[in-house]
Amino acid sequence: MKTWCEGRSGGFHAAAYGARQSLRRAESQRAVEGRERSGVEAPREHRSTTQSALSACRLCPRECGVNRLEGERGFCGAGRLARVAAVSVHPGEEPPISGTRGSGTIFFSHCNMKCLFCQNYPISQYGNGREMETETLAGEMLRLRERGVHNVNFVTPTPHVPQMLEAVLLARGKGFELPVVYNTNGYDAPETLALLDGLVDIYLPDAKYLSAELAETASATPDYARHNEVAIAEMVRQVGFLSVGDDGIATRGVLVRHLVLPGRVGETKAVLARLSERHGPELPLSLMGQYFPAWRAAAADGFDRRVTRKEYDRAIEAASLLGFRNVFIQER
């Protein structure tokens, strides 16, 4: 296993922790996939398809059907333009993502889930940020590249797939060549993910829940597990498991994240067992122990404390017993 410090909002460092490194190399993965990045020649029908998606938004499993082009807002609150809360160089993702020069993160506002413990609730729930035209968003990608980052990492992109897709195409037309990361809560629709086939290089989906009751209580998303399973399968179909170059930096593939919740190690075991059943022990995992009672969690019974060292150790043990070979764990 591999270790790092803190969480998405903190600093990470890579340190050996016993298990062998078996992430597949980028060259062999590309040979298996038989695809090359589409670049500026991506089909123009993407543009008409994604623009029409905003007129009756069904980008995620909620299928609100609102006309965002006319100012209507669905569950997530996203509108016609992408709303961006922050653009920064992030040193705190998993080591293959942040590497030595950082991951260029573009934090979108709004979210299609309502996790009562959300650490980024001013962004996800209150929509803090500023609207950006496609040209501005593409320009931010190019500026991040100039800062030397390993990739450009779109965080909470699901409600903004049309705008993100347009920006990636525009940036590629201006010479952008870095890997594109889709950093998602995992509540995604396969039809929307299909639009990104050939444009996204790395998927970082959450696998939060298996229990419908817990998903409803914690995130107002009772059908999470069913849609999450299909979404991760589509991501793996597109890019395979996470693969790295000779420098140890990820270039392509899927890395699944799971946040351990207080008092619910049994849920973690169930989620990991389902992932093992579906994808096998080679699936790269990131076990996150950074939970704290943010936003509404402090007033919610059972969510009002941090995860204990013992609970997190039991989660690590569960991954080990299931035979997972590529697991990142957090130092505490």
JOBEL-V951768 format. One record per helix or strand. SS is the DSSP state (H for helix, E for strand). FROM is the first residue (numbers start at 1). LEN is the number of residues. If there is no record, write none. Layout:
{{SS;FROM;LEN} {SS;FROM;LEN}}
This chain:
{{E;2;4} {E;15;2} {E;24;2} {H;26;8} {H;39;3} {H;45;11} {H;68;3} {E;82;9} {H;95;4} {E;103;6} {H;121;4} {E;130;3} {H;134;13} {E;151;5} {H;158;16} {E;179;6} {H;190;6} {E;202;5} {H;212;8} {H;224;16} {E;241;1} {E;243;2} {E;250;5} {E;256;4} {H;265;15} {E;285;4} {H;297;3} {H;309;13} {E;327;5}}
